């Protein structure tokens, strides 16, 4: 069964003026969509059946967004207001979190559902969520998050990372709990600061490698360690990937150890990451005490970079509105991107590389046969959407409008 969408605005090219400025060119189209994909795209001047057609009233279609670093099990959403308790370091934060884990586990499904609904309303149709696997609540959070995701699977796809938030080595039960999680619905193996938390880089990385190969899964590591120790951790892992013939992909989340390298070193290591199938998952943190990791250099060298909101409204932070488009906006603001092309192309950070126009301003999306998944927004073009963050958004997932 198919549906016609009337008066959809699509980007079709760009105009360059004598002064060098660029303007995105759009036009209105009728699009026939179905669960199987986009079936027909016609100029809006063409006649189509009007019965049951949905008038999009000139809204701009963008590729659906991907939230690639999230913690559905941590949020306080649906529980009312709670501020955070101040701590001196990461270890103290983890200790405080451990105290409330048992209490929060009882509402894992409810809280995860609230966060999922927020993401859907913001235009997200894919979530990679990390879920605590620890000796305090074992697999309770995983069970709740799986139920929540299952309830919304008509509108989103997902990956679940089995995440040892309280360390892989500190508690002897954790490795087997991770194995149980991977056998019970988790799809990716997580990791956390082999130096700062596990206090043994080589042992922690090797055990991570052993479990990942045992279950033939990808790895996604939270790496907050800065400076040389953070860089060494990543470099050591890539050496192990090569030496031990690990064939799956790796994600370095945060990867703060890359920020203080010199640009030539950042470029060289980016090439090494690309060769070993590494993707960077960034939350675009803002801090006067630290630099942003070299996203532009990595992308120029062919490294895939994706964004996520991390946790929000939880014991770690009372902030972060949970909007991945705002993450792109902040990235462009921090790095001084203000022209049409750079704003437009930065949208690829939350679409797994899919954008309407390529680097030469030629339309490459959407095409007949593509997945019929969109975000419809009130904006003249994607550059405006990045810069001005339209709030009224409508998600379509495989031909089905969400709400």
N, C-alpha and C positions, 0 to 999 in steps of 0.2 A: 504494500500500500504506500502511495506517495502523496506528498503535500506540496502545493505551490506556495512559495514565499514571494509576495509582490513588493516591488519598490525597495529593493535592497541596494544600498550604496556599496560599490566595490571600487578599490583603487585599480586604475588601469594603466597608469604611466606617470610621467612627470614633465613639467615644462621648465626649461632653464632660461632665465631672462638675461639681458645684456649686462646687467650689473653682477651676474654670477649667482643670484638668488634662485632657489628652486621651489617650485610649488607642485604638490601632488595633484594629479588629475584623477577625478572620479566620475562615475556615471551610475545611473540606476538600472537595475536588472530584475528580472523575474527568475527565480531559481526553483527548480523541482527537486525535492529531496526525499529520500527514503532511508530506512535503516541500513540498506546496503551501500548508500553513498549518494553523491550528487548525480542526478540523472540528466538534467538539462539546465542550461544557462542561456537566457534570452534577454535582449535589450528590453527595457520597460516600455518601449514603443510598440512591442509586439503584443498581439492578443493572446490571452490564455484563459482557461476556464476560471471563472470568478467564484463559482460555488466552492465553499470550504477553503478558499485561498486565504492566507494570512497576510494582511497588509503590514509591512514593516515600516512604513511611513518614512522612508529615506534614511533609516538608521544604517550606520556603517557596520559592515561585517568584518570581524577580525578572527584569526585562528583562536580556538579555545585555549585557555591558559593552563599551564602545568605548574603545580605546587610541588617542588622537588626536595624540600627539606622541612619536615613538619613533625610535630609530636601530638597526635590526636589524644593521647592518654594523659597529657599533663595539664590541659587547660582547666581553668576554674569556670569557664562559660557554663551558664545555667545554674550556678550555685550562688549567685549574688556576688557582691563586692568583697574582695580581700586584697589588702596591700601586701607587699613583700616584706619580709624581715631582713634587715641588713646583715651582710656577712663580710668577712675579711678576705676570703679566697674561695676557690672552687670546692675544696674539700669540705669547708663549712656549709656551703650551699647543698652539697650532696647529703651531708649528715642531717640537715633540716628536712630535706625532701624525704629521706628515709622514714622520718617520724610520721609523716602524713600519708605515706603510700597505702597503708592498710585501709584507712578511712576513705581515701579517694577511689580505691579500686572498686568499691561497691557501686559507684556511679560512672564507671568508665564508659559504658555504652551511651548513657545519657549525655555526658559531656562531649564525647567524640562526635555524637550526632549534631550537637549544637555547632561545633566547629565545622563539620562537613557542610551544614546548611549555609554557614557564612561564606565558605569557599565557593559553593555553587552559585550563590547570589552575586559573587564577585566575578564569575566567569570561568571558574576552574573546573575542568573535567577529568583531571588526573592528579592524584595525591600520592607522593611517597612519604609514608609516615614511619617514624622510628617509634618503637614500643618498648618500654622498660621490661627487661627480663632480669630479675634480680632475686636474691635469696629471701627478700622480705615478703614479696607477694607472688613470686614464681611466675606463672603464666596468666594470672588473673587479668591483667591489663590487655594482654593479647586476646583473650576470650571476648572481652567487652568491645574492643576495637573491631574485631572481625565481625561481630554481630551488627555494629553500626555501619560498617562499610557494605555489608551484604544488603542492608535495607535500602541503600542508595545506588546499587550497582547498575540500575537503568540509566543513570546520569553521569557516572564516572567510572574510570578504571583506577587501579591502585597497586602499589607495591608496599609490602610490610617488611621493615628492617628489624630484625631481632637485635635489640640494643642493650649492651651491658653497661648501663648508666653508672653503676657503682663499681665498675672495674671488672676486668676479665680474670685477674689473678688474685685479687684480694679475698675472694670467697671461693672455696674449693668446689662449691656446687654449681657455680656459674657456667663453666664449659658444658656440663651435661644439660643444664637448663636451656642453654642456647641450642643444643642439639634437639632437645624436645620441641622447642619453638619452631625450628626449621622443619621438623616432622609434623607440625600441627598448624601450618598455614603461613608462617613467615616465609618470605621469598628471597630475602637478602640478609647477609650476616653483617652486623655492625661492629664497630670498634670504638674505643675512646682513649685518647692520649696514652699510648704505651709508655711514655716517659713520665708525664705529670701525674697520672693516676696509677698505672700499673707498676711504675718504678723499675721496669726492666724491658727495654725496647725490644731486644732480640727475642726474648722468651714470649712476650706478648704477641709480637708479629708472627712468630712461628706457630703458635697455637691458633691464631686467627687463620693462618694459611692452612693448617691441618684440617680445621673444621670446614672451611670453605671448600676445600677439595673433596672432603668426605661427602658433602651434600651437593657438590657441583653447583654452587651459587656465587653470585656477585658479592662484592664487599663494599661497604660504605662506612668509612671511618670518620668520626668527629676528631679533628686535630686542632686543638686550641693552643698547643705548645708553640711558643714564639721563638724567634731567633734560630741559632744553629741547631738546637736540639729538635725543633719542629721540622726544619729542613732535612736533618739527618734521618728522621723517622720516615719521611716520604721517600727519600733517596734509597734507604735501606730496603723498604718494601718493594720498590721497583726492581732492585737487584735480585731480590728473592723471587719476584714474579718471573724474571728471566731464567734464573738458575733452577727453579723448581717447576718450570713449564706450566705455570698457572694460566689457564686459557680463558678465564672469565674476565669481566670488566671490573674496574676499581673506581670508586668515587672517593675523593678527598673532600670532606665537608669542612668548611671554614678555612683550613689550610693557612693559618696565620703565619706559619713559618716561611712562607714565600714573600711576605711583605717587605722585609728588610734586605733582601738580596739585591745586588746591583742589577740594573736593567740587562746587561749582557748575560749574567747568570740566570736571570729570570727567563730570558729567551732560550738559553741552552737547555734549561730544565723543562721548559714547555715542550721542546722537541722530544725530550725523553718521555714525558708524560703521554704525548700523542702516540709515540711508538708503542707504548705499553697499554693503550686503550684506557686511559684515565680521564674521567670527567670531574670537573670541579663543581661543587654545590656550595654557593655562597648565600649568605643572608644580608650582605651589604651592611655590616655593622657601622655605626658612627661613633667615633671616639677621638677626642683630642690627643690621646696618648698612643694611637696606633694608626698605621697607614692602611689604606685599602689594598687588598691583594691585587696583583697586576692583571686584571681581567682583560683589558684591551690587548696586552702583549700575548697572553695565552690564546685568545681568540684568533689573533693574527697568525699564530703558529699552528692553528688547526685543532687546539684543545677545545672540547665541548665544555661550555660553562652554562649552568642553570641556576635559577634562584629559588629561594623558598623563604617563608616567614619564620621558620624555626618555631619555638613555643611562643604562645602569647596569652596574656591574661592568666598567668600561672605563678608558681612560686618563684620563678626566675625573673619575671618582668610583669609589671602591671600595664605596660605599653604594648605597642605594635598592633595596628588595627587589623592585621590578617589579610592584607591585600597585596598580592604579588605584583600587580600593576604599579602600585606605589613603590615597590622595591626597584622597579625599572626607572621610575621617575627619580628616585633618590640617587641611583647610580649615575644617571645622566647629569643631575644637578652637581653631585660631588666631583665629577670628572669634566665638567665644563662643556657638555654637549648641548648645543642649542640650535644647530642647523637642521633642516628638514630631513636629510638622509641619516644623520647619526641618531636622531631621535627615532626615526622609523625603524632603522636596522636594529636598535637596541631591544625592540619588542621580541626579537628572536630568543632572548634570554629566558622568556617564560612560555615559549611555544615549541621548544625542542627544535629550534632552527627554522621553523616555518614562518615566513612573512609574505605579504601580498606581492611586493616588488623586489626584484633582485638588486644587486649593487649598481646595475646600469639603468635602473628605473623601468625594467621590463616586467610585466605582470607574470607571475608564476603560480599564484594561488588566488582564488580557488579554481579548480578545473573539474570538468566532468569526470567522474570516477573517484574523486577525492572523498574522504570521509565527510559526511554532512554534519560537522561539528563547528560551531561558531560562537562568538560573543558579539551581540549586537549592542552598539553604543551610540549615544548622541554626540557625534564628532564628525568633522569634515574629512579627517584622514587619521592614520595611525600615529603620525607625529603629534598631532593635537591631543590624541587620547593619552599618549605618554606624558605630555607636558601638563595637561589640565585635568586628568583623572576623572572622567565622567562617572558619576555615581550610579545612574540608572542603567543597569546592564541586564541583558537577557541571554541566558545560556541555551544553546541547542546542542544536544548530544545525540549523534547518529540519527538525525531527523526528528528528534523529540524535544520540544521546548520544556525547560524546567519551570514549573509554575507559570 
